[in-house]
Amino acid sequence: GSDTESCGAIEAVRRRQLEECKAEFRARLDEAEGMEGGIVRADPGCRTDFAQWKLLVQTEGCGDAEAKEMVCELFAAEVRTPVARVVRRTVDQAFFLPTKARLAQQKQAAVAEGQQQSNLADRKWDLRELTHQLRNLQKELVGRLRSLRWFVTVCQLQKGGVEVVCPACQQRPTEAGVLACCGHVGCLACLRASADRQECPVSGCEAPCRASSVLSARELIAERAETPKHGVKISALLETLRTLPPKAQVLLFVQFADLMQQVVDVLVEAGVACLQLKGGVFTKTAALEQFQQGDARVLLLNISDESASGANLTSANHVMFLHALSPTSGVDCQSWETQAIGRVQRYGQTQLVHVWRFYTTDTIEAQLQGKLGK
């Protein structure tokens, strides 16, 4: 069905994003290891922030057991950054210089040593800043891994289920559940009990669990009935657009860039005049002007893009959300929706504003809408 295909497409995007994050992490790690090597050679007793951070991750983890294993594998990988080698002279050629020249050279050497100490302090500071970047990349990697785990689990459920032993009771679940905050699976009752304690039952996972994070696996399974060419939801979108007055304008919000392009292709195929709010400042400004002049019925926006938050879009009086928003942060989702509606429901609006939310019943989206109090 289309839900399974959509979930698979998002899973592929999440895998690519995780690999990109790992590649950036490895590049910064190589750079930091090269810098640390030079600092330790110049100051053998130095214990850098970088070394302390690595030891902390290796001993205490990073909030997710699978992410810790991934980071430690990157630590163990061979350093690819070439390290400059220091060549020392074995003969003190200054001994053969006249006294005056030798004194001048000694003075220059003292100045050079002072500069070297200053440079060493600068290098330590640079390494400290790079370590801070690595900490942030580590957090990003954990988040991307959890997001991928979530979509992999949902896809497996939609394809027929997932075999798992509950990490809490060590039994095969009779009714399984999934944690939206980290993607781990277990008995629905066990997950709810763990969420009440604000913890994940999987050892090493420190995801911020809440009662709203627990979703029933049974209700996540999408029906695999035959669907229209573009899926039930987009077909419903097209049908809704056909029922609106000919001059009615619509703001259509999506959360994923790849999905936005798919919707644009479908609208163009269906003969619906549409514009996307994307690109640089001038491109976005031109799109807004065209929409306000009535050159298009539908303006597609990314829900997280605030670039048009101050624009006067009261020419539109229909706001549509093509899907339930990401479950990673319910507060952010509500804030995004409020801002989105506020782009048309504002001073100068003379028409009745209609808000449309599209979601497929008996799927994860229906649950997410319920969790957000919609």
N, C-alpha and C positions, 0 to 999 in steps of 0.2 A: 504494500500500500504506500501511499504518498508520505504518511507519517514516518514509516520505517526508512524510506529513502531520504527524507529531510534530516532525520536523526543521523543517518549514516554520513550525509554530506557535512553536517556540523562536526561529527566525530573526526572526519578527515581534516577539517580546518583546525580543530583543537590539536591533533597530532602534529600538524605542520608548525603550529605556534609553539608547541612544547619543544620541538627539535630546534627551532630558531632560538628559543631561550637558552637551551643547552649549549648551542654553538657560541652564543654571545658570552655565556658564563665561562666556557672553556677558554675563549680568547682573553677575557679579563684575567682569568686564573693564570694563564701562561705569562701574561704581562707582570702580574704580581709576583709570581715565583722568580722571574728573572730579576726584578727589582730587589727582592729579598736576598737573593744570592749575592748581589753586589754589596748590599748593606752589611751582611754577616761577614763577608770577607774584610770589609773595612773596619768593622766593630764586632769581633768574634763573640763577645759576651752579650750582644744585644738580643732581646726577645721581642720581636715585633708584634704589633696588633694582628697582623696577618697570620702569624704562627699560632697565636692564642685563639683566633677565630676558628682556624682549621681544627685545632685540638678540641674545642668546644663542640663543633659539629660532629666530630668522630666519636666523642664520648657521650654527649647528651642528646645528639640528634638535632633535627630542625622542625619538629612538630608533625612529621609524617614519616613513618618507617620506610615506605617505598622511596620517598624523596631523599631520605638520608642515604639509602643504598645507592641511589643514582648520583648524588653529590660525591660520595666517597669513591665511586668508580671514576668520576672526573678527577678527583684528587690523585688517584693512583695512575692515571694516564700519563704517558711520557710527555715531558715538557717539550713543546715544539719551538719555543722562542729561543734563538741563539743567545748565549751569554758571552759577553765580551771577556776575553782573557787578559789578565794583567801580567806584563812581562817586566821582570826586575833585572837591573844591571848587576852583574857580579863584581864589577871593578869600579871603585870609587875614583873616577877620573878627576874629580875636583882636587885630589891630593897632589896632582902634578901642576896645578895652577899656582901663580905667584900669590903671596899672602893677601894683597889688596883685592885681587880678583876673587880669591877664595872666600874672603869675608863678604864681598858683594853677593857671591853666589849663595852663601849660607843665609844671608838676609832674604834673598829671593825665595829660598827654600822654606824659610819660616813663614813668609807671606803666603806662599803656595799651600803650606800645611794648614794655615788658618782658613784659607779659602776652601780647602778640602773638607775641613770640619763643618764649615757653613754649608757646603754642598751636601754633606752627609745628613745634616739636619733637614735640609730641603727634601732629600730623597725619602727620609723617614716620614716626613709629612705627606709627601705624594703617595707613599705606600699606604698610609693611614686612610687617605681619601679613597684610594682604590679599593681598600678593604671594605669601606662603607658602601661603595657601589656593589661589591660582591654580596654583601649582606642583603641589599635590596633585590639583587638578581636571584638570590637564594629564595627569598619570600615569593618573588614572582614565579619561580620554578615550581614551588610547592602549590601555589594557586592554580597554575596551568595543569599540573598533574592531577589535582583533585577535580578540575573541570573535565578533563579527558576521562577520568575514571567514572564520573557521573554519566557522561554520554555513552561510554562503552557499556555500562550496566543497563541503561535504558534501551539501547539497541539490542542487547542480548535478550532482554525481557520481551521486546516486541517481536523478536524472531523465534520465540518459543520458550523462554525461561533461562534461568541461570542456576547451576548446581553450586551450592555453597553451604558451608558449615557455619552456624551462628557463632561469632567470636565471643559472645557472652555466655551462652549455655552449652556450647560445643555440640549442639544437635542440629540436624537438618530442619530448617524452618517448615512448619506446616502452613504458616502464612507469613510470607517474607515482606520485608520493608527495606527502604533505601534511605540513606541520609543524604539530603540535597547538599549539605555543606561540604561533604568529602567524597561521596559516592560509595561508601561502604555499605554492605548488605548484611542483614541478619534477620532474626525473628522480629516481627513487627512489635510484639509486646516487649521484647528485650530492648529494642532500639528506643521505644517510648520511655522505658524505665531509665535508660542511660541519659536520654535527653532531659529528663526531669532533674538529673544530677549535672546537667550541662557538660556532658562528656561523651566521647565516642568510645564504644566498647573495644575497638581494635587497639592493641598495644602499640604505643608510640605515636598514635594519632591525637593531636591536640586541637582538632578543628572545633570552632565555637558552636557546639550543638545547642539547639533550642527545640521546643516542642514542635514549632512550625517547620523544622528541618526534616521531620520524619514523614515519609510518604509511603503509602501502601503499594507494593509491587503489583498486586492484582489490578489496581486501578490505573497503573501506569501503562498496562499493556494495551496498545492501540488495536482497534478492530482491523482485520486484514481483508475487509470487503473490497469489492471492486469500486474504484473511485473514478471521477471524471478525469479528463486529460490532464488538467493542471491541478488536480486535487480538490477535495470538497471545499476547503476554506477559500482558495482563490476563486473557485467557481461561485461561491457565495458572495465574495467581494464584487465580482463582475455583475452578478445579478442585482446586488444592492445598488450599485452605481447606475444601472439601467432604470431603477425605479425612482431615482432622484429627479427633480426638475432639471431641464436641459441646461440652465445657467447656474445651477448650484455648484459651488466649488468645495473641494475636499482637501484637508491635510491628512495624509496617510503616513503613519509612523511605523517604522520597523527598527529592529535592534541590530541586525547583522547586515554588513555591506553586501555579501554575496546574495543574500535573500532579496535585498533591494533591487539588484540588477535583474534577478529572475522576474520580479514583479513588473519592472519596467518593460521587459520583453513581452510579458503577457498582455499588459495594457496596450502596448503599441500594436500587437497582433490583433487585439480586440477593437482597435480604432479609437481608443480613449486617449485624448490629448493629455500628456503628463509632462512634468518637469522634475528633475532631481535637484535637491539642494546639496551640492557637493563641490569640491575643488577649492580654489583660492577665493580671496575676498571679492574680486571683481566678477568672477564666475557666479558666485552665490548672489551677489547684488543684482546681476543681470537676470538671473532666474526669478528672484523675488519680484523684480519690476515686471517681467513678462506675466507672471502669475497674477499680480495685482491689476494688470491691464486686461485680464480675461483671456490670455492666449492659451491657457490650459485649464482643464477641469480639476486635475489632481496634482498636488505638490507632494512629492515623497521626501521625507526627512528621517534622519537617524535619530532615534529617541534620545541618545546621549549627547547629541550635538547642540550646544547652546548658542551657536553663532547667530541664530535668528530669533533668540529669545526676546529681543527688544523691538523686533520688526512689527509693523502694523499689518496684521493678516486678517483683518475683520471683513475682508471681501469674502472669505470662506465662512461657512457656518456649519460645516460637518467635520468632525474630528474622528478619525478611524485608527484603531490599533489592530494591526494585522495578526498579532499573536500575543500571548501572555509573555511578560518580560522575564528576564533571567532570574532564577530563584536565589542567586547568591546574596542578595540584599533587598529584603522587602521594603525597607525604609526608602532606599534609593528609587525603587520602582514606583512607589507612591509619589515621591517627589517629582520624578520624571513625568508621570502622568499629569500631575497638577500643573507643572510648567507648560506641558504640551497643550492642555485645554486652555490655559491662560493666554495662549497666543491668539486665540480668536474671541474668547470670552473676556473682553476688556472694553475700556472706554471707547466709544465710537461704533460699537457693534449694535446694529439696529434689527438684526434678524434673530430668530430663535436658534440657539446652538444645539446641535445634535451630536452625541458621543456614541460611537459604535465600537464594540470590542468583539473580535472574531476569535473563537477558540472551539476546538473539537471536543464534543462531549465524550465522557468515559475515557479520557486520556490525561496525561500529565498536566496539560494546559488547564483543564477544568479544575484540577486540584490547586494549581497555582493561583488561579483567579479566586478560589475560595479562601486560600491562605492569606491573600492580600485584602480580604474583606470586600470583594467586588460582588 
